[in-house]
């Protein structure tokens, strides 16, 4: 696998138009095309703990999470791993241009809230926590919001993301981390993007080494306890197991059927691609030009956690549904 040197990459004319809280970003040109270089975020302002790295591993996480989606055949933004300004960065190809813009889900949900409240007698409101998504509210938008309901395959995309995000440990698929592309009157689902929360990027190598020393049963509990950014009561996070177990008493029958279909189809898909995913993670070089790319404990932990969640959560749920 090639690691790139982006040190001399020129700034693109879109530089400065990127925001977000996950770290600094540069708009750069690669072969004349606009990309976004994402830098690791400092953890120094957080509580002092050996469990946290000094800098997050978000570039590595974005790269691995995105490539797993790509291996599985999902539309996902293209990513390259490289060095820029003495940092490991991930370059993400810009899928927008002068005529196309990204409308994040949080933007789409706000467009017609007043109209929907009035015309459909539905009390819609965002939760105060921008990282906690109320599923009942989201599904009302899927059904009634004029901008969202006309997007083909949006419910299927949502549940597929839920299943795969759980496997890669991505607990940040909030309303700002997925959406649609708008070009004139045309609307379509955007490629899957913002996978930088995959595989616990804030964990230090020391914390990972400590986890790997735990008994297998304790490791399994640690690896499967993925907290999702979703709620059905507006207060409590669902975890990966509980969201795959949702029933008609909690969400609509139609959404339950889509969830079941996503569990079954993605189990078969991951099973068919598992060796390719493992080989991909193993192919990432440990270092490049004196910069650490991935430590061996981190590589082992990423693979082990992914396989454990697949075997102990997703595959078991598929077997329950098919029994």
Secondary structure, 3 states (H helix, E strand, C coil): CCCEECCCCCECCCCCCCCCCCCCEEEEEECCEEEEEECCCECCCCCCCCCECCECCHHHHHHHHHHHHHHCCCCECCEEEEEECCEEEEEEECCCCCCCEEEEHHHHHHHCHHHHHHHHCCCCCCCCCCCCEEHHHHHHHHHHCCCCCCCCCHHHHHHHHHHHHHHHCCCCCCCCCCEEEEECCEEEECCECCCCCCCCCCECHHHHHHHHCCCHHHHHHHHHCCECCEECCCCCCCEHHHHHCCCCCCCCHHHHHHHHHHHHHHHHHHHHHHHHHHHHHHHCCCEECCEECCCHHHHHHHHHHHHHHHHHHHHHHHHHHHC
